[in-house]
Amino acid sequence: METTQRVITHDHIAKGITYEAYRKLTNKLLSENKTTGEDHSESLLEYTKLNTQRMNKWDKIFKPSAELIDAMKSIDKPIYWVVLTEAWCGDAAQNLPIIAEAASHGSNITLRLLLRDENLDVMDAYLTNGGRSIPKLIVLDENLNEIGQWGPRPQPVQQILEKMKANGEFDYAEFGISAHTWYAKDRAKTLQQELIKLLNHFSK
């Protein structure tokens, strides 16, 4: 099994929070007209409110496939799933509920979430095309050696982003509409397949 230099330490794991704690934190901050991070602008507050609705929806309707559940149950050694996220991130809202539900079916999986802007030492080791894109899932063995990673979004959504940027006139709002439309139509099928592929890769 290949490993790379350790970036995430036991201190990071200790300060990581569960998905349930993340949801409670987000709701508490919103009640104070805040979001995660230092920027509590009206735009980020609106994104966070929308994302709370998205996560509520996924928490209610998402049912993992039998194939994904079997893949989770097949993990026979303790591993960590560490996810870099922020409450204002739309991609995080679309993917975190699925990741959390998937992890709940693996008795050997410990899921911990780290806020990106409070953990830039980790984030800057997992850049995407030079950017601090989230969510980012890092899979670690019990000794905190990296054995896999995923993110910041399913490949088809990433391709939408890259195509728009290649055209030279990238509009974030336009990308957001395209991305969230894709998420609604896909219904987490692609993410589940990508998680299964990730698990199959490092379990061999």
C-alpha positions as CSV (number, residue, x, y, z in Angstrom):
1,M,0.0,0.0,0.0
2,E,1.5,3.3,-1.1
3,T,1.7,6.1,1.5
4,T,2.9,9.7,1.3
5,Q,4.4,12.0,3.8
6,R,2.1,12.7,6.8
7,V,0.4,16.0,6.7
8,I,-2.5,15.4,9.0
9,T,-1.4,14.8,12.6
10,H,-3.2,13.4,15.7
11,D,-3.7,17.0,16.8
12,H,-5.7,17.6,13.6
13,I,-7.8,14.5,14.3
14,A,-8.4,15.6,17.9
15,K,-9.8,19.0,16.8
16,G,-11.8,17.5,13.9
17,I,-15.5,17.4,14.5
18,T,-18.3,15.0,13.5
19,Y,-20.8,15.7,10.8
20,E,-23.5,16.1,13.4
21,A,-21.4,18.6,15.3
22,Y,-20.7,20.5,12.1
23,R,-24.4,20.8,11.4
24,K,-25.0,22.1,14.9
25,L,-22.2,24.6,14.6
26,T,-23.5,25.9,11.3
27,N,-27.0,26.4,12.8
28,K,-25.6,28.1,15.8
29,L,-23.5,30.5,13.8
30,L,-26.5,31.3,11.5
31,S,-28.5,32.2,14.6
32,E,-25.9,34.8,15.3
33,N,-25.8,36.0,11.7
34,K,-22.4,34.3,11.2
35,T,-20.9,31.5,9.1
36,T,-17.7,29.6,9.5
37,G,-14.5,31.5,8.9
38,E,-13.8,35.2,9.5
39,D,-15.9,36.6,6.6
40,H,-19.5,37.0,7.7
41,S,-20.6,39.1,4.7
42,E,-24.2,39.0,3.6
43,S,-23.3,37.0,0.5
44,L,-21.6,34.2,2.5
45,L,-24.5,34.2,5.0
46,E,-27.0,33.7,2.1
47,Y,-24.8,30.8,0.7
48,T,-24.7,29.2,4.2
49,K,-28.5,29.4,4.5
50,L,-28.9,27.8,1.1
51,N,-26.4,25.2,2.0
52,T,-28.2,24.3,5.2
53,Q,-31.4,23.7,3.1
54,R,-29.4,21.5,0.7
55,M,-27.9,19.5,3.6
56,N,-31.3,19.1,5.2
57,K,-32.7,17.8,1.9
58,W,-29.9,15.3,1.5
59,D,-30.1,14.1,5.1
60,K,-33.8,13.4,4.5
61,I,-33.8,11.8,1.1
62,F,-30.4,10.2,0.5
63,K,-30.3,6.4,0.6
64,P,-26.9,4.8,-0.2
65,S,-26.7,2.1,-2.8
66,A,-26.3,-1.5,-1.7
67,E,-22.9,-1.5,-3.5
68,L,-21.7,1.5,-1.5
69,I,-22.8,0.0,1.8
70,D,-21.0,-3.3,0.9
71,A,-17.9,-1.3,0.1
72,M,-18.0,0.5,3.4
73,K,-18.6,-2.7,5.3
74,S,-15.7,-4.4,3.5
75,I,-13.1,-2.1,5.2
76,D,-11.5,-4.4,7.7
77,K,-8.9,-2.1,9.2
78,P,-9.3,1.2,11.1
79,I,-9.1,4.2,8.8
80,Y,-9.8,8.0,9.0
81,W,-11.8,10.1,6.6
82,V,-10.8,13.7,7.1
83,V,-12.8,16.3,5.1
84,L,-11.8,20.0,4.7
85,T,-14.9,22.1,4.4
86,E,-16.7,25.4,5.2
87,A,-20.4,26.1,5.7
88,W,-20.6,28.6,2.9
89,C,-19.3,26.2,0.3
90,G,-21.9,24.9,-2.1
91,D,-20.0,21.9,-3.2
92,A,-19.4,20.9,0.4
93,A,-23.2,21.1,1.1
94,Q,-23.9,18.8,-1.9
95,N,-21.3,16.2,-1.0
96,L,-20.8,16.1,2.7
97,P,-24.2,14.5,3.6
98,I,-23.4,11.7,1.2
99,I,-19.9,11.2,2.5
100,A,-21.1,11.3,6.1
101,E,-23.9,8.8,5.5
102,A,-21.5,6.5,3.6
103,A,-19.0,6.6,6.5
104,S,-21.7,5.7,8.9
105,H,-22.0,2.3,7.3
106,G,-18.3,1.5,7.9
107,S,-17.6,0.3,11.4
108,N,-13.8,0.9,10.9
109,I,-14.2,4.4,9.5
110,T,-13.8,7.5,11.7
111,L,-15.0,10.7,9.9
112,R,-13.7,14.0,11.1
113,L,-14.3,17.4,9.5
114,L,-11.8,20.3,9.6
115,L,-12.7,23.9,8.7
116,R,-10.5,24.9,5.8
117,D,-9.5,28.4,7.0
118,E,-8.5,27.1,10.4
119,N,-6.3,24.4,8.9
120,L,-4.5,26.0,6.0
121,D,-1.4,23.9,6.8
122,V,-3.5,20.9,5.7
123,M,-5.4,22.7,2.9
124,D,-2.2,23.9,1.2
125,A,-1.0,20.3,1.0
126,Y,-4.2,19.4,-1.0
127,L,-4.6,22.2,-3.5
128,T,-6.6,21.6,-6.7
129,N,-4.9,23.3,-9.7
130,G,-3.3,25.6,-7.2
131,G,-6.6,26.6,-5.5
132,R,-7.9,25.9,-2.0
133,S,-11.0,24.1,-3.4
134,I,-13.3,22.2,-1.0
135,P,-14.6,19.8,0.1
136,K,-11.5,17.7,0.1
137,L,-11.6,14.1,1.5
138,I,-8.3,12.6,2.7
139,V,-8.2,8.9,3.6
140,L,-5.7,7.9,6.2
141,D,-4.7,4.6,7.7
142,E,-4.5,4.1,11.4
143,N,-1.0,5.5,11.5
144,L,-2.2,8.7,9.6
145,N,-0.5,7.8,6.4
146,E,-2.4,9.0,3.4
147,I,-3.9,6.1,1.3
148,G,-6.3,8.0,-0.9
149,Q,-8.1,11.3,-1.5
150,W,-11.2,12.7,-3.3
151,G,-12.5,16.1,-4.2
152,P,-13.3,18.9,-4.4
153,R,-16.3,17.7,-6.5
154,P,-17.4,14.8,-8.7
155,Q,-15.5,14.6,-11.9
156,P,-18.4,15.8,-14.2
157,V,-18.8,18.9,-12.1
158,Q,-15.0,19.5,-12.1
159,Q,-15.1,19.2,-15.9
160,I,-17.9,21.8,-16.1
161,L,-15.7,24.2,-14.1
162,E,-12.6,23.5,-16.2
163,K,-14.5,23.9,-19.5
164,M,-15.9,27.3,-18.3
165,K,-12.4,28.5,-17.2
166,A,-10.9,27.3,-20.5
167,N,-13.3,29.6,-22.4
168,G,-11.7,32.6,-20.7
169,E,-14.8,34.2,-19.3
170,F,-15.5,32.3,-16.1
171,D,-18.6,33.5,-14.2
172,Y,-18.9,32.0,-10.7
173,A,-22.7,32.5,-10.6
174,E,-23.1,30.8,-13.9
175,F,-21.0,27.9,-12.7
176,G,-23.0,27.6,-9.5
177,I,-26.3,27.3,-11.5
178,S,-24.8,24.6,-13.7
179,A,-23.2,22.7,-10.8
180,H,-26.3,22.7,-8.6
181,T,-28.5,21.7,-11.6
182,W,-26.2,18.8,-12.2
183,Y,-26.3,17.7,-8.5
184,A,-30.1,17.7,-8.6
185,K,-30.2,15.5,-11.7
186,D,-27.5,13.1,-10.7
187,R,-28.9,12.4,-7.2
188,A,-25.5,11.4,-5.8
189,K,-25.1,8.5,-8.1
190,T,-21.7,9.7,-9.4
191,L,-20.3,10.5,-6.0
192,Q,-21.2,7.0,-4.7
193,Q,-19.4,5.4,-7.7
194,E,-16.4,7.6,-7.1
195,L,-16.3,6.7,-3.4
196,I,-16.6,3.0,-4.3
197,K,-13.7,3.4,-6.7
198,L,-11.6,5.1,-4.1
199,L,-12.3,2.4,-1.6
200,N,-11.5,-0.3,-4.1
201,H,-8.2,1.4,-5.0
202,F,-6.7,1.5,-1.5
203,S,-8.2,-1.8,-0.2
204,K,-6.3,-3.8,-2.8
